[in-house]
Amino acid sequence: MSSGPDASREAAVVDGVPKQLYIGGTWRDAGGGGTLDVDDPSTGDVLCAVADGTVADGDAALAAAHAAFPGWRDTAPRERGEVLRRAFELMTERTDDLALLMTLEMGKPLEESRGEIAYAAAFLRWYAEEAVRIDGRFTTSENGKGRILTMRRPVGPCVFITPWNFPMAMGTRKVGPAIAAGCTMVVKPAQQTPLSMLALAAILEEAGLPGGVCNVVTTHSTAEVMAPLIADPRARKLSFTGSTPIGKKLIEQSAEQVLRVSMELGGNAPFLVFEDADLDAAIEGALLAKMRNIGEACTSANRFLVHEAVADDFARRLAHELGSMKVGRGTEEGVRVGPLIDEAAVDKVTELVGDAVDRGAQVLTGGERVGDRGHFYAPTVLAGVDPDARVNHEEIFGPVAPITTFSSDDEAIERANDTEYGLVAYAYTRDLARAFKVMEGLDTGMIGLNQGLVSNAGAPFGGVKQSGFGREGGPEGLGEYLETRYVAMNVP
Ligand code: NAP
């Protein structure tokens, strides 16, 4: 924690969050009383400790979700929506405290944390409005005799696993539609950032969510606690946001029960700049797509593919912008680049940059860690990167922008698709025909056309290929928590 005049406010915000497990509407210690430390990535200091849940705690949380399901399923849609609406209002009122909490546990600059709180709250509001719009259909069957009725029913108790990079929004994207649909849930946040999720559980409780509907288990014995829940027939759905390797393991585990599964996994987003692009807009979009969240987003621009006619200009301007960004603790005035989440993240970025340089890349700015306390890495632009360099094929998850060039539209699209990932792509062009060629040619679940940000509570977020399946946000996001039941009606 900092020692300046703001230290007492930081301590108060951390103290204000419950540190226990939230099971069946009760806050309680972990069985055996264990705790796990939460660190401040800007200093490496311990912020606080939260309950370290056990296998028995996980089982108790699923039992609570299972017991609460029939009651919540049958609660009037308007009431479900009102809980979400109140939670939206509480979250919005408390933006400053929640943002500070997020910056302390995750590291991103305060302004970005405020942005995430607004984004996270938007899912609560959007699904508050959807809870009363869950419908089915009714038709006469082909032979004119029977009738076809479909109804949409909540899937049942869900298991949610969320990552550290967007500690609040990755929670509300699942919790919001699940509550609206009438599902109950066990949520396991990432062990590096449990505080935001615990704060969300407290808000939902205050908003009137009945005990057992949303249960939160924090633990460092992640695999041991979660595997039995995924194998348990009381669970009917698994939704995971995190890395592709862990997602693959969980898909395997969920086959046992044929669980319904949503997977929001890793990305390797290409950022395409064509020769007719508005370069001012492309630079602005690149800053957002690359530097939002310190480059630690599944949607981060991972590879810049720039037409050879504009590549030098683009690279020089991007390097100027990144080189002038202030790096530091996210709570400090003017800081635009916070620390990476841990030392392993700094090591990975260092390795990827080293590999690109060994293969001939030029470092236009950055290229090294910053300071010896906390996990800081300088915003970095690499030009002339070999297409085979690791940085073009692996998720960087840091503030590094590798640039390669292309000479034709076909080459750009082919290279953009040359990855096992398919989450998002960005493209800058003013030519309508070229824009359509790109929109139809890219193998991704999402495309930012002349914009560097795609996240929107009303839109279906998700990927194809090894970036996963299922969508979060919009009506599609609600559909993830509903089963279609068809009734064949005999009307002679
Ligand atoms: P991660 O290592 O896969 O962890 C994600 C979550 O999975 C954490 O809660 C983690 O718990 C848990 N987990 C780890 N091993 C597990 C196991 N064996 N069984 C059950 N749960 C397990 O990913 P991360 O490093 O936190 O997050 C970064 C990744 O998430 C990146 O690949 C990023 O692209 C992806 N992401 C995707 C989206 C999207 O919408 N597509 C959004 C955000 C992030 P512990 O913390 O306890 O290890």
Boltz pocket constraint, residues with backbone or C-beta under 6 A from the ligand:
constraints:
  - pocket:
      binder: B
      contacts: [[A, 161], [A, 162], [A, 163], [A, 164], [A, 165], [A, 166], [A, 170], [A, 188], [A, 189], [A, 190], [A, 191], [A, 192], [A, 219], [A, 220], [A, 222], [A, 223], [A, 226], [A, 227], [A, 241], [A, 242], [A, 243], [A, 244], [A, 246], [A, 247], [A, 249], [A, 250], [A, 263], [A, 264], [A, 265], [A, 266], [A, 267], [A, 297], [A, 298], [A, 299], [A, 395], [A, 423], [A, 462], [A, 463], [A, 467], [A, 468]]
      max_distance: 6.0
